[in-house]
Amino acid sequence: MPTFTVLLLVFVGGAIAVAFWLGRMTAPVTADPRSAAEIAERDAFIEQLRELAWQHRDVSPELSTIVIDEITQRHRRGLPGS
């Protein structure tokens, strides 16, 4: 009987360890506050670039169109850099 109890404890302990490990692997990673501030700063900079391309489209219409289209496409797809 003591052998069965030891095996049961080892099995239950192993199952708990595996469940904990799987939970850590699939849990969402929380961003620290600095990351949120950096992302907001990046987004503001990208919006500034979009406005700059639009305001000076008479200098290089083709380049302005490319820049604005690329920003818009990334924003719609939700990719980094939007």
Backbone as a ProteinNet text record, in pm:
[ID]
protein_1_A
[PRIMARY]
MPTFTVLLLVFVGGAIAVAFWLGRMTAPVTADPRSAAEIAERDAFIEQLRELAWQHRDVSPELSTIVIDEITQRHRRGLPGS
[TERTIARY]
80.4	0	85.2	195.5	276.9	336.5	369.8	424.5	320.5	197	89.3	72.5	80.1	64.8	178.7	299.8	415.9	401	363.4	343.9	233.5	126.2	16.3	61.4	137.7	188.8	283	368.5	460	379.9	280.2	198.2	122.8	60.1	-16.3	78	192.5	290.9	340.3	365.1	408.3	300.3	176.3	65.8	50.3	65.5	56.8	171.4	291	406.6	386.2	336.1	311.2	202.4	95.7	-11.8	40	122.1	179.9	268.3	351.6	440.5	361.6	257.5	174.6	103.5	59.1	-5.1	89.9	214.5	313.5	346	344.4	378.2	268	142.9	31.8	-24.9	22.7	-29.3	16.7	-70.3	-29.9	75.8	167.4	273.4	222.2	234.7	190.5	305.1	272.6	373.2	394.6	518.1	543.3	501.4	480.6	431.2	521.2	652.4	741.2	713.7	679.4	649.7	527.8	426.2	306.3	339.7	423.6	463.1	546.2	635	716.9	631.2	531.6	441.6	361.5	312.9	237.5	325.4	450	543.6	571	589.8	612.8	492.8	373	251.7	235.9	268.2	260.7	361.8	480.1	581.9	538.1	479.7	432.7	320.6	231.9	124.7	183.2	287.6	355.3	417.6	477.1	533.5	425.3	310.6	199.8	154.1	140.8	99	203.9	330.2	438	435.3	413.9	405.4	285.8	174.1	54.8	75.1	134.9	154.6	251.9	348.8	451.3	437.9	317.1	294.9	325.7	326.2	358.6	507.5	592.4	736.1	764.7	703.7	721.8	593	500.8	371.8	382.9	474.5	488.4	537.6	640.2	695.4	593.9	523.9	422.2	314.2	272.1	169.1	218.5	341.6	398	402.5	451.4	463.5	326	231.3	96.7	30	42.9	-17.9	42.4	173.3	239	193.5	186.6	139.2	-4.6	-87.7	-229.3	-246.5	-172.7	-182.8	-141.3	-32.7	12	-87.4	-145.6	-244.8	-368.1	-413.2	-530.2	-505.2	-384.3	-352.2	-315.4	-290.6	-255.9	-114.9	-25.7	112.3	194.1	308.4	396.2	439	455	490.1	371.9	254.9	135.2	105.1
-120	0	127.2	134.2	255	281.9	177.2	195.5	261	218.8	277.2	426	461.6	601.3	685.8	635	708.1	727.2	620.8	631.9	730.5	729.1	821.7	965.3	990.5	1125.1	1171.5	1081.9	1116.4	1147.2	1067.1	1089	1221.8	1247.3	1372.1	1492.1	1481.1	1590.2	1617.7	1511.1	1528.1	1591.2	1550.8	1608.9	1757.5	1793.1	1934.7	2013.1	1956.4	2023.9	2044.2	1943	1955.1	2059.2	2056.7	2155	2296.7	2315	2446.8	2490.9	2400.2	2432.8	2470.2	2392.8	2424.1	2558.1	2586.3	2714.5	2830.5	2814.4	2920	2938	2829	2836.6	2902.4	2890.1	2942.9	3071.6	3114.7	3236.8	3357.9	3456.6	3576.9	3653.9	3710.6	3788.2	3929.6	3980.2	4116.8	4212.1	4319.9	4419.3	4512.9	4554.5	4649.7	4788.9	4882.4	5015.4	5088.8	5065.2	5133.4	5089.3	4965.2	4916.1	4986.4	5006.3	5075.9	5219.7	5285.1	5422.6	5427.2	5330	5325	5298.9	5213.1	5184.4	5308.4	5380.5	5502.7	5606.8	5617.5	5712	5672.9	5543.2	5494.8	5522.5	5495.9	5519.9	5667	5754.9	5899.3	5939.4	5880.7	5910.7	5864.7	5746.5	5695	5782.2	5827	5917	6049.5	6096.6	6218.8	6198.9	6082.5	6053	6050.5	5992.1	5987.7	6129.1	6212.8	6352.2	6427.3	6405.2	6470.5	6429.3	6300.3	6252.7	6315.2	6329.5	6388.2	6537.3	6609.1	6753.4	6786.6	6699.7	6727.5	6634.3	6595.7	6504.4	6571	6705	6774.9	6763.3	6739.3	6724.2	6591.5	6485.5	6353.6	6273.7	6290.2	6222.5	6070	6013.1	5867.9	5816.5	5881.3	5838.6	5859.8	5971.2	5996.3	5890	5852.7	5749.3	5616.3	5581.2	5455.7	5456.2	5563.5	5572.4	5563.8	5641.8	5642.6	5507.1	5445.6	5314.2	5207.5	5209.5	5109.4	5122.8	5245	5267.3	5221.6	5254.5	5217.3	5065.9	4997.7	4851.8	4785	4828.2	4769.4	4797.4	4914.7	4949.9	4860.3	4836.9	4752.3	4607.4	4558.8	4419.9	4403.7	4514.8	4508.9	4459.9	4481.6	4436.4	4540.4	4499.1	4594.8	4701.9	4820.7	4930.4	5010.2	4976.5	5051	5158.9
0	0	0	78.8	76.4	-61.6	-138.1	-271.6	-362	-350.4	-429.9	-396.7	-270.4	-227.9	-284	-278.3	-331.1	-481.7	-552	-697	-730.1	-652.6	-674.7	-653.2	-547.9	-521.4	-632.4	-680.2	-789.2	-915.6	-945.3	-1063.8	-1054.4	-941.3	-923.4	-927.8	-861.9	-864.7	-1006	-1081.2	-1220.2	-1305.8	-1283.7	-1360.3	-1329.4	-1202	-1164.5	-1227.7	-1226.9	-1287	-1436.8	-1506.2	-1650.3	-1676.6	-1597	-1615	-1591.9	-1490.2	-1463.3	-1579.5	-1629.4	-1740.5	-1865.8	-1896.2	-2012.9	-1996.1	-1875.9	-1849.6	-1870.2	-1829.6	-1849.9	-1997.8	-2073.3	-2214.9	-2296.7	-2253.4	-2331.1	-2274.3	-2158.1	-2096.4	-2176.4	-2192.6	-2264.5	-2185.8	-2258.2	-2195.9	-2176.9	-2056.2	-2029.6	-2058.6	-2123	-2157.9	-2039.5	-2021.4	-1914.9	-1961.9	-1870.5	-1908.1	-2007	-1999.2	-2093.1	-2235.9	-2254.9	-2388.7	-2446	-2365.6	-2412.2	-2450.9	-2372.9	-2404.1	-2532	-2548.1	-2669.3	-2792.1	-2779.4	-2891.2	-2927.2	-2827.4	-2854.2	-2923.3	-2878.9	-2941.3	-3086.2	-3110.8	-3246.5	-3336.1	-3284.4	-3362.6	-3396.7	-3301.4	-3327.9	-3435.1	-3430.1	-3530.6	-3669.3	-3676.6	-3805	-3860.1	-3773.5	-3817.8	-3867.6	-3801.1	-3844.8	-3983.6	-4007.9	-4140.1	-4247.2	-4213.6	-4308.7	-4344.4	-4243.2	-4267.3	-4349	-4320.4	-4394.6	-4541.8	-4566.7	-4705.5	-4776.4	-4705.1	-4766.3	-4793.7	-4700.2	-4716.3	-4829.2	-4852.1	-4953.4	-5073.4	-5104.6	-5217.4	-5351.2	-5354.7	-5479.1	-5513	-5415	-5437.9	-5507.6	-5458.5	-5518.2	-5501.4	-5594.2	-5581	-5573.5	-5651	-5651.6	-5516.7	-5462.8	-5334.8	-5222.7	-5224.7	-5122.7	-5126	-5245.4	-5259.6	-5203.7	-5233.9	-5183.7	-5031.1	-4972.2	-4825.9	-4760.5	-4809.2	-4751.1	-4767.2	-4884.3	-4907.6	-4816.8	-4798.9	-4713.9	-4568.5	-4519.6	-4382.1	-4368.3	-4465.3	-4459.4	-4463.2	-4550	-4559.4	-4429.2	-4371.6	-4245	-4134	-4135.6	-4033.3	-4046.3	-4167.9	-4189.1	-4150.9	-4175.8	-4142.8	-3996.4	-3927.8	-3787.2	-3762.5	-3858.4	-3844.1	-3770.5	-3714.6	-3650.5	-3750	-3700	-3786.7	-3830	-3776.6	-3814.6	-3713.7
[MASK]
++++++++++++++++++++++++++++++++++++++++++++++++++++++++++++++++++++++++++++++++++

